[in-house]
Amino acid sequence: MEENGTDPEKMALRRVTAVTGSRDLDGENPVAEVFTDLPGGRVGPSVGQARLIAGAFASCYEADNGTVTVYSADGNMLATGRF
């Protein structure tokens, strides 16, 4: 893997508009939310990019029972991941 991610990961991360909940990752069940400008919902063309974003988050943070959720521009859940 490239030093700062693959080209598809870098392109997907450009779609991130905000990240919340990532400051308290030492809690019992840490939760992070990543908001994007991607269109759609859990079924559609943006799911692959959303999964890349969730994976990138998980590669940067580590917790025993953490969950990251990636949302579309209109607030639909696109993907979830563990970290």
Gaussian input, Z-matrix of N, CA and C with variables (Angstrom, degrees):
# hf/3-21g

backbone

0 1
 N
 C     1     B1
 C     2     B2     1     A1
 N     3     B3     2     A2     1     D1
 C     4     B4     3     A3     2     D2
 C     5     B5     4     A4     3     D3
 N     6     B6     5     A5     4     D4
 C     7     B7     6     A6     5     D5
 C     8     B8     7     A7     6     D6
 N     9     B9     8     A8     7     D7
 C    10    B10     9     A9     8     D8
 C    11    B11    10    A10     9     D9
 N    12    B12    11    A11    10    D10
 C    13    B13    12    A12    11    D11
 C    14    B14    13    A13    12    D12
 N    15    B15    14    A14    13    D13
 C    16    B16    15    A15    14    D14
 C    17    B17    16    A16    15    D15
 N    18    B18    17    A17    16    D16
 C    19    B19    18    A18    17    D17
 C    20    B20    19    A19    18    D18
 N    21    B21    20    A20    19    D19
 C    22    B22    21    A21    20    D20
 C    23    B23    22    A22    21    D21
 N    24    B24    23    A23    22    D22
 C    25    B25    24    A24    23    D23
 C    26    B26    25    A25    24    D24
 N    27    B27    26    A26    25    D25
 C    28    B28    27    A27    26    D26
 C    29    B29    28    A28    27    D27
 N    30    B30    29    A29    28    D28
 C    31    B31    30    A30    29    D29
 C    32    B32    31    A31    30    D30
 N    33    B33    32    A32    31    D31
 C    34    B34    33    A33    32    D32
 C    35    B35    34    A34    33    D33
 N    36    B36    35    A35    34    D34
 C    37    B37    36    A36    35    D35
 C    38    B38    37    A37    36    D36
 N    39    B39    38    A38    37    D37
 C    40    B40    39    A39    38    D38
 C    41    B41    40    A40    39    D39
 N    42    B42    41    A41    40    D40
 C    43    B43    42    A42    41    D41
 C    44    B44    43    A43    42    D42
 N    45    B45    44    A44    43    D43
 C    46    B46    45    A45    44    D44
 C    47    B47    46    A46    45    D45
 N    48    B48    47    A47    46    D46
 C    49    B49    48    A48    47    D47
 C    50    B50    49    A49    48    D48
 N    51    B51    50    A50    49    D49
 C    52    B52    51    A51    50    D50
 C    53    B53    52    A52    51    D51
 N    54    B54    53    A53    52    D52
 C    55    B55    54    A54    53    D53
 C    56    B56    55    A55    54    D54
 N    57    B57    56    A56    55    D55
 C    58    B58    57    A57    56    D56
 C    59    B59    58    A58    57    D57
 N    60    B60    59    A59    58    D58
 C    61    B61    60    A60    59    D59
 C    62    B62    61    A61    60    D60
 N    63    B63    62    A62    61    D61
 C    64    B64    63    A63    62    D62
 C    65    B65    64    A64    63    D63
 N    66    B66    65    A65    64    D64
 C    67    B67    66    A66    65    D65
 C    68    B68    67    A67    66    D66
 N    69    B69    68    A68    67    D67
 C    70    B70    69    A69    68    D68
 C    71    B71    70    A70    69    D69
 N    72    B72    71    A71    70    D70
 C    73    B73    72    A72    71    D71
 C    74    B74    73    A73    72    D72
 N    75    B75    74    A74    73    D73
 C    76    B76    75    A75    74    D74
 C    77    B77    76    A76    75    D75
 N    78    B78    77    A77    76    D76
 C    79    B79    78    A78    77    D77
 C    80    B80    79    A79    78    D78
 N    81    B81    80    A80    79    D79
 C    82    B82    81    A81    80    D80
 C    83    B83    82    A82    81    D81
 N    84    B84    83    A83    82    D82
 C    85    B85    84    A84    83    D83
 C    86    B86    85    A85    84    D84
 N    87    B87    86    A86    85    D85
 C    88    B88    87    A87    86    D86
 C    89    B89    88    A88    87    D87
 N    90    B90    89    A89    88    D88
 C    91    B91    90    A90    89    D89
 C    92    B92    91    A91    90    D90
 N    93    B93    92    A92    91    D91
 C    94    B94    93    A93    92    D92
 C    95    B95    94    A94    93    D93
 N    96    B96    95    A95    94    D94
 C    97    B97    96    A96    95    D95
 C    98    B98    97    A97    96    D96
 N    99    B99    98    A98    97    D97
 C   100   B100    99    A99    98    D98
 C   101   B101   100   A100    99    D99
 N   102   B102   101   A101   100   D100
 C   103   B103   102   A102   101   D101
 C   104   B104   103   A103   102   D102
 N   105   B105   104   A104   103   D103
 C   106   B106   105   A105   104   D104
 C   107   B107   106   A106   105   D105
 N   108   B108   107   A107   106   D106
 C   109   B109   108   A108   107   D107
 C   110   B110   109   A109   108   D108
 N   111   B111   110   A110   109   D109
 C   112   B112   111   A111   110   D110
 C   113   B113   112   A112   111   D111
 N   114   B114   113   A113   112   D112
 C   115   B115   114   A114   113   D113
 C   116   B116   115   A115   114   D114
 N   117   B117   116   A116   115   D115
 C   118   B118   117   A117   116   D116
 C   119   B119   118   A118   117   D117
 N   120   B120   119   A119   118   D118
 C   121   B121   120   A120   119   D119
 C   122   B122   121   A121   120   D120
 N   123   B123   122   A122   121   D121
 C   124   B124   123   A123   122   D122
 C   125   B125   124   A124   123   D123
 N   126   B126   125   A125   124   D124
 C   127   B127   126   A126   125   D125
 C   128   B128   127   A127   126   D126
 N   129   B129   128   A128   127   D127
 C   130   B130   129   A129   128   D128
 C   131   B131   130   A130   129   D129
 N   132   B132   131   A131   130   D130
 C   133   B133   132   A132   131   D131
 C   134   B134   133   A133   132   D132
 N   135   B135   134   A134   133   D133
 C   136   B136   135   A135   134   D134
 C   137   B137   136   A136   135   D135
 N   138   B138   137   A137   136   D136
 C   139   B139   138   A138   137   D137
 C   140   B140   139   A139   138   D138
 N   141   B141   140   A140   139   D139
 C   142   B142   141   A141   140   D140
 C   143   B143   142   A142   141   D141
 N   144   B144   143   A143   142   D142
 C   145   B145   144   A144   143   D143
 C   146   B146   145   A145   144   D144
 N   147   B147   146   A146   145   D145
 C   148   B148   147   A147   146   D146
 C   149   B149   148   A148   147   D147
 N   150   B150   149   A149   148   D148
 C   151   B151   150   A150   149   D149
 C   152   B152   151   A151   150   D150
 N   153   B153   152   A152   151   D151
 C   154   B154   153   A153   152   D152
 C   155   B155   154   A154   153   D153
 N   156   B156   155   A155   154   D154
 C   157   B157   156   A156   155   D155
 C   158   B158   157   A157   156   D156
 N   159   B159   158   A158   157   D157
 C   160   B160   159   A159   158   D158
 C   161   B161   160   A160   159   D159
 N   162   B162   161   A161   160   D160
 C   163   B163   162   A162   161   D161
 C   164   B164   163   A163   162   D162
 N   165   B165   164   A164   163   D163
 C   166   B166   165   A165   164   D164
 C   167   B167   166   A166   165   D165
 N   168   B168   167   A167   166   D166
 C   169   B169   168   A168   167   D167
 C   170   B170   169   A169   168   D168
 N   171   B171   170   A170   169   D169
 C   172   B172   171   A171   170   D170
 C   173   B173   172   A172   171   D171
 N   174   B174   173   A173   172   D172
 C   175   B175   174   A174   173   D173
 C   176   B176   175   A175   174   D174
 N   177   B177   176   A176   175   D175
 C   178   B178   177   A177   176   D176
 C   179   B179   178   A178   177   D177
 N   180   B180   179   A179   178   D178
 C   181   B181   180   A180   179   D179
 C   182   B182   181   A181   180   D180
 N   183   B183   182   A182   181   D181
 C   184   B184   183   A183   182   D182
 C   185   B185   184   A184   183   D183
 N   186   B186   185   A185   184   D184
 C   187   B187   186   A186   185   D185
 C   188   B188   187   A187   186   D186
 N   189   B189   188   A188   187   D187
 C   190   B190   189   A189   188   D188
 C   191   B191   190   A190   189   D189
 N   192   B192   191   A191   190   D190
 C   193   B193   192   A192   191   D191
 C   194   B194   193   A193   192   D192
 N   195   B195   194   A194   193   D193
 C   196   B196   195   A195   194   D194
 C   197   B197   196   A196   195   D195
 N   198   B198   197   A197   196   D196
 C   199   B199   198   A198   197   D197
 C   200   B200   199   A199   198   D198
 N   201   B201   200   A200   199   D199
 C   202   B202   201   A201   200   D200
 C   203   B203   202   A202   201   D201
 N   204   B204   203   A203   202   D202
 C   205   B205   204   A204   203   D203
 C   206   B206   205   A205   204   D204
 N   207   B207   206   A206   205   D205
 C   208   B208   207   A207   206   D206
 C   209   B209   208   A208   207   D207
 N   210   B210   209   A209   208   D208
 C   211   B211   210   A210   209   D209
 C   212   B212   211   A211   210   D210
 N   213   B213   212   A212   211   D211
 C   214   B214   213   A213   212   D212
 C   215   B215   214   A214   213   D213
 N   216   B216   215   A215   214   D214
 C   217   B217   216   A216   215   D215
 C   218   B218   217   A217   216   D216
 N   219   B219   218   A218   217   D217
 C   220   B220   219   A219   218   D218
 C   221   B221   220   A220   219   D219
 N   222   B222   221   A221   220   D220
 C   223   B223   222   A222   221   D221
 C   224   B224   223   A223   222   D222
 N   225   B225   224   A224   223   D223
 C   226   B226   225   A225   224   D224
 C   227   B227   226   A226   225   D225
 N   228   B228   227   A227   226   D226
 C   229   B229   228   A228   227   D227
 C   230   B230   229   A229   228   D228
 N   231   B231   230   A230   229   D229
 C   232   B232   231   A231   230   D230
 C   233   B233   232   A232   231   D231
 N   234   B234   233   A233   232   D232
 C   235   B235   234   A234   233   D233
 C   236   B236   235   A235   234   D234
 N   237   B237   236   A236   235   D235
 C   238   B238   237   A237   236   D236
 C   239   B239   238   A238   237   D237
 N   240   B240   239   A239   238   D238
 C   241   B241   240   A240   239   D239
 C   242   B242   241   A241   240   D240
 N   243   B243   242   A242   241   D241
 C   244   B244   243   A243   242   D242
 C   245   B245   244   A244   243   D243
 N   246   B246   245   A245   244   D244
 C   247   B247   246   A246   245   D245
 C   248   B248   247   A247   246   D246

   B1=1.4565
   B2=1.5259
   B3=1.2915
   B4=1.4548
   B5=1.5237
   B6=1.3128
   B7=1.4570
   B8=1.5272
   B9=1.3107
   B10=1.4637
   B11=1.5109
   B12=1.3137
   B13=1.4539
   B14=1.5152
   B15=1.3038
   B16=1.4589
   B17=1.5238
   B18=1.3134
   B19=1.4708
   B20=1.5318
   B21=1.3623
   B22=1.4727
   B23=1.5318
   B24=1.3412
   B25=1.4685
   B26=1.5220
   B27=1.3122
   B28=1.4668
   B29=1.5250
   B30=1.3325
   B31=1.4647
   B32=1.5248
   B33=1.3355
   B34=1.4639
   B35=1.5205
   B36=1.3248
   B37=1.4603
   B38=1.5232
   B39=1.3057
   B40=1.4668
   B41=1.5246
   B42=1.3178
   B43=1.4641
   B44=1.5297
   B45=1.3398
   B46=1.4667
   B47=1.5251
   B48=1.3376
   B49=1.4680
   B50=1.5268
   B51=1.3397
   B52=1.4646
   B53=1.5185
   B54=1.3387
   B55=1.4695
   B56=1.5201
   B57=1.3250
   B58=1.4597
   B59=1.5172
   B60=1.3275
   B61=1.4551
   B62=1.5076
   B63=1.3162
   B64=1.4523
   B65=1.5272
   B66=1.3063
   B67=1.4640
   B68=1.5185
   B69=1.3211
   B70=1.4621
   B71=1.5323
   B72=1.3115
   B73=1.4605
   B74=1.5169
   B75=1.3330
   B76=1.4567
   B77=1.5167
   B78=1.3200
   B79=1.4583
   B80=1.5229
   B81=1.3268
   B82=1.4657
   B83=1.5254
   B84=1.3146
   B85=1.4669
   B86=1.5227
   B87=1.3261
   B88=1.4672
   B89=1.5243
   B90=1.3195
   B91=1.4615
   B92=1.5237
   B93=1.3132
   B94=1.4598
   B95=1.5249
   B96=1.3162
   B97=1.4638
   B98=1.5255
   B99=1.3263
   B100=1.4568
   B101=1.5243
   B102=1.3245
   B103=1.4617
   B104=1.5251
   B105=1.3243
   B106=1.4625
   B107=1.5233
   B108=1.3134
   B109=1.4613
   B110=1.5359
   B111=1.3313
   B112=1.4681
   B113=1.5286
   B114=1.3233
   B115=1.4648
   B116=1.5275
   B117=1.3326
   B118=1.4555
   B119=1.5073
   B120=1.3364
   B121=1.4534
   B122=1.5178
   B123=1.3253
   B124=1.4678
   B125=1.5182
   B126=1.2925
   B127=1.4650
   B128=1.5249
   B129=1.2875
   B130=1.4562
   B131=1.5108
   B132=1.2995
   B133=1.4598
   B134=1.5298
   B135=1.3192
   B136=1.4667
   B137=1.5275
   B138=1.3045
   B139=1.4683
   B140=1.5210
   B141=1.3115
   B142=1.4687
   B143=1.5136
   B144=1.3226
   B145=1.4587
   B146=1.5208
   B147=1.3240
   B148=1.4655
   B149=1.5223
   B150=1.3110
   B151=1.4731
   B152=1.5227
   B153=1.3234
   B154=1.4603
   B155=1.5217
   B156=1.3257
   B157=1.4684
   B158=1.5222
   B159=1.3346
   B160=1.4620
   B161=1.5244
   B162=1.3175
   B163=1.4550
   B164=1.5134
   B165=1.3246
   B166=1.4608
   B167=1.5224
   B168=1.3247
   B169=1.4653
   B170=1.5215
   B171=1.3262
   B172=1.4665
   B173=1.5230
   B174=1.3171
   B175=1.4564
   B176=1.5273
   B177=1.3317
   B178=1.4654
   B179=1.5220
   B180=1.3211
   B181=1.4625
   B182=1.5186
   B183=1.3272
   B184=1.4542
   B185=1.5214
   B186=1.3094
   B187=1.4631
   B188=1.5197
   B189=1.3222
   B190=1.4615
   B191=1.5204
   B192=1.3228
   B193=1.4576
   B194=1.5237
   B195=1.3325
   B196=1.4545
   B197=1.5148
   B198=1.3306
   B199=1.4601
   B200=1.5208
   B201=1.3245
   B202=1.4539
   B203=1.5238
   B204=1.3275
   B205=1.4570
   B206=1.5168
   B207=1.3254
   B208=1.4634
   B209=1.5297
   B210=1.3405
   B211=1.4638
   B212=1.5190
   B213=1.3240
   B214=1.4630
   B215=1.5265
   B216=1.3176
   B217=1.4649
   B218=1.5181
   B219=1.3299
   B220=1.4633
   B221=1.5283
   B222=1.3301
   B223=1.4586
   B224=1.5095
   B225=1.3244
   B226=1.4667
   B227=1.5193
   B228=1.3282
   B229=1.4562
   B230=1.5314
   B231=1.3283
   B232=1.4628
   B233=1.5289
   B234=1.3413
   B235=1.4607
   B236=1.5182
   B237=1.3125
   B238=1.4636
   B239=1.5232
   B240=1.3079
   B241=1.4563
   B242=1.5127
   B243=1.3117
   B244=1.4732
   B245=1.5243
   B246=1.3066
   B247=1.4691
   B248=1.5085
   A1=108.89
   A2=116.46
   A3=121.03
   A4=110.17
   A5=116.13
   A6=121.57
   A7=113.58
   A8=117.61
   A9=121.18
   A10=112.36
   A11=117.99
   A12=121.92
   A13=112.12
   A14=114.84
   A15=121.38
   A16=109.88
   A17=116.71
   A18=120.01
   A19=111.90
   A20=119.57
   A21=118.24
   A22=112.89
   A23=117.60
   A24=119.89
   A25=110.88
   A26=116.63
   A27=120.34
   A28=111.13
   A29=116.48
   A30=120.16
   A31=111.15
   A32=116.88
   A33=120.70
   A34=110.77
   A35=117.44
   A36=120.47
   A37=113.00
   A38=117.40
   A39=120.06
   A40=111.61
   A41=117.35
   A42=122.42
   A43=112.54
   A44=118.26
   A45=122.55
   A46=109.52
   A47=115.47
   A48=120.58
   A49=112.36
   A50=117.98
   A51=121.09
   A52=109.75
   A53=114.87
   A54=122.00
   A55=106.72
   A56=116.91
   A57=120.96
   A58=109.55
   A59=115.38
   A60=121.08
   A61=114.91
   A62=118.92
   A63=120.10
   A64=113.62
   A65=118.32
   A66=120.27
   A67=113.14
   A68=118.58
   A69=121.67
   A70=109.46
   A71=116.35
   A72=120.09
   A73=112.86
   A74=117.25
   A75=120.52
   A76=112.42
   A77=118.02
   A78=121.84
   A79=111.65
   A80=115.52
   A81=120.97
   A82=112.30
   A83=117.13
   A84=122.48
   A85=109.52
   A86=117.60
   A87=119.41
   A88=112.41
   A89=114.71
   A90=121.61
   A91=108.04
   A92=115.81
   A93=121.19
   A94=108.06
   A95=115.14
   A96=121.49
   A97=107.84
   A98=115.29
   A99=121.14
   A100=107.63
   A101=115.94
   A102=121.74
   A103=108.32
   A104=115.43
   A105=120.87
   A106=111.04
   A107=114.89
   A108=119.84
   A109=110.50
   A110=116.13
   A111=121.52
   A112=110.51
   A113=117.83
   A114=121.19
   A115=110.68
   A116=115.86
   A117=120.99
   A118=116.74
   A119=113.41
   A120=122.53
   A121=110.13
   A122=117.27
   A123=121.64
   A124=113.74
   A125=117.73
   A126=120.78
   A127=106.72
   A128=116.74
   A129=119.55
   A130=111.63
   A131=115.63
   A132=120.69
   A133=115.20
   A134=118.68
   A135=121.28
   A136=113.44
   A137=117.53
   A138=120.93
   A139=111.46
   A140=118.18
   A141=120.78
   A142=112.06
   A143=116.81
   A144=120.54
   A145=110.78
   A146=116.94
   A147=120.44
   A148=110.73
   A149=117.44
   A150=120.57
   A151=111.17
   A152=117.22
   A153=120.39
   A154=110.98
   A155=116.89
   A156=121.36
   A157=110.10
   A158=117.81
   A159=121.38
   A160=110.24
   A161=117.26
   A162=120.99
   A163=112.67
   A164=116.83
   A165=120.91
   A166=110.37
   A167=116.84
   A168=120.26
   A169=109.50
   A170=116.96
   A171=121.88
   A172=111.51
   A173=117.75
   A174=119.10
   A175=112.15
   A176=117.01
   A177=121.28
   A178=113.47
   A179=117.21
   A180=121.76
   A181=109.72
   A182=115.19
   A183=119.76
   A184=109.46
   A185=115.93
   A186=122.65
   A187=107.29
   A188=116.43
   A189=119.81
   A190=112.68
   A191=116.70
   A192=119.72
   A193=110.93
   A194=116.52
   A195=120.08
   A196=113.27
   A197=114.82
   A198=122.01
   A199=109.46
   A200=115.99
   A201=121.77
   A202=107.75
   A203=115.64
   A204=121.62
   A205=108.50
   A206=116.02
   A207=122.18
   A208=108.00
   A209=115.61
   A210=122.11
   A211=111.57
   A212=115.58
   A213=122.07
   A214=110.12
   A215=115.61
   A216=121.47
   A217=112.41
   A218=117.31
   A219=119.95
   A220=112.94
   A221=117.23
   A222=121.48
   A223=116.07
   A224=118.29
   A225=120.35
   A226=110.30
   A227=116.41
   A228=120.94
   A229=108.76
   A230=116.01
   A231=120.95
   A232=111.88
   A233=116.74
   A234=120.38
   A235=109.71
   A236=115.28
   A237=121.73
   A238=108.53
   A239=115.37
   A240=120.20
   A241=110.00
   A242=115.10
   A243=122.18
   A244=108.90
   A245=115.64
   A246=119.58
   A247=109.44
   D1=144.32
   D2=177.74
   D3=-64.05
   D4=159.03
   D5=-174.78
   D6=-53.26
   D7=-44.27
   D8=-177.87
   D9=-114.86
   D10=29.80
   D11=178.50
   D12=104.49
   D13=164.25
   D14=178.47
   D15=-79.08
   D16=166.53
   D17=178.11
   D18=-59.68
   D19=-43.87
   D20=176.94
   D21=-61.70
   D22=-36.82
   D23=177.45
   D24=-65.37
   D25=-43.61
   D26=179.60
   D27=-61.75
   D28=-41.21
   D29=178.74
   D30=-64.67
   D31=-41.53
   D32=179.27
   D33=-64.91
   D34=-40.84
   D35=-178.28
   D36=-67.00
   D37=-21.82
   D38=175.18
   D39=-65.97
   D40=-16.72
   D41=-178.32
   D42=-86.11
   D43=-7.56
   D44=-178.94
   D45=-72.92
   D46=131.63
   D47=178.52
   D48=-110.00
   D49=-25.33
   D50=179.82
   D51=-163.39
   D52=153.56
   D53=174.77
   D54=-133.22
   D55=129.48
   D56=178.33
   D57=-126.44
   D58=157.70
   D59=174.48
   D60=81.34
   D61=-1.27
   D62=-174.91
   D63=-85.09
   D64=-2.33
   D65=-179.13
   D66=-81.74
   D67=-25.76
   D68=-178.05
   D69=-108.76
   D70=63.32
   D71=-177.27
   D72=-87.24
   D73=-2.58
   D74=179.02
   D75=-91.41
   D76=-1.18
   D77=-179.40
   D78=-70.01
   D79=179.26
   D80=-177.14
   D81=-67.98
   D82=-42.37
   D83=179.28
   D84=-132.36
   D85=75.82
   D86=-176.95
   D87=-64.71
   D88=141.42
   D89=-178.35
   D90=-131.67
   D91=135.91
   D92=174.72
   D93=-128.07
   D94=146.10
   D95=177.30
   D96=-123.36
   D97=131.15
   D98=178.49
   D99=-115.91
   D100=122.55
   D101=-179.26
   D102=-103.58
   D103=140.56
   D104=-176.36
   D105=-130.84
   D106=174.49
   D107=172.56
   D108=-101.58
   D109=17.52
   D110=179.13
   D111=-72.60
   D112=145.93
   D113=176.81
   D114=-86.38
   D115=164.12
   D116=166.94
   D117=95.27
   D118=-165.02
   D119=-178.56
   D120=-137.22
   D121=-160.15
   D122=-173.94
   D123=-62.99
   D124=-16.01
   D125=174.60
   D126=-120.74
   D127=117.09
   D128=179.95
   D129=157.39
   D130=-177.29
   D131=-173.31
   D132=-70.67
   D133=-15.52
   D134=-176.24
   D135=-89.37
   D136=-8.52
   D137=-175.06
   D138=-61.68
   D139=-41.06
   D140=179.86
   D141=-60.67
   D142=-44.65
   D143=177.94
   D144=-65.76
   D145=-39.07
   D146=179.23
   D147=-63.56
   D148=-39.20
   D149=177.29
   D150=-65.05
   D151=-38.58
   D152=175.65
   D153=-61.93
   D154=-40.54
   D155=179.17
   D156=-64.75
   D157=-45.39
   D158=178.37
   D159=-61.11
   D160=-42.03
   D161=178.74
   D162=-65.24
   D163=-39.12
   D164=178.02
   D165=-64.44
   D166=-41.01
   D167=177.42
   D168=-61.07
   D169=-46.33
   D170=-178.58
   D171=-63.64
   D172=-29.11
   D173=179.19
   D174=-76.54
   D175=-16.78
   D176=-179.58
   D177=-97.22
   D178=-24.27
   D179=-175.94
   D180=-125.03
   D181=148.41
   D182=178.86
   D183=-135.28
   D184=131.90
   D185=177.44
   D186=-149.32
   D187=161.98
   D188=-179.39
   D189=-70.02
   D190=-33.69
   D191=-173.43
   D192=-145.67
   D193=45.35
   D194=-175.79
   D195=-87.28
   D196=148.85
   D197=177.47
   D198=-130.36
   D199=134.51
   D200=174.34
   D201=-118.39
   D202=136.60
   D203=177.57
   D204=-122.10
   D205=134.45
   D206=179.75
   D207=-108.66
   D208=130.17
   D209=-176.56
   D210=-114.83
   D211=151.21
   D212=176.25
   D213=-79.19
   D214=176.61
   D215=179.83
   D216=-60.90
   D217=-31.04
   D218=-179.86
   D219=-99.70
   D220=16.79
   D221=172.09
   D222=88.33
   D223=6.61
   D224=176.84
   D225=-79.83
   D226=141.57
   D227=176.88
   D228=-71.15
   D229=127.73
   D230=179.45
   D231=-102.27
   D232=-39.86
   D233=-176.43
   D234=-160.89
   D235=157.39
   D236=173.23
   D237=-130.65
   D238=160.24
   D239=177.55
   D240=-155.39
   D241=165.76
   D242=178.44
   D243=-107.58
   D244=148.19
   D245=174.05
   D246=-143.27

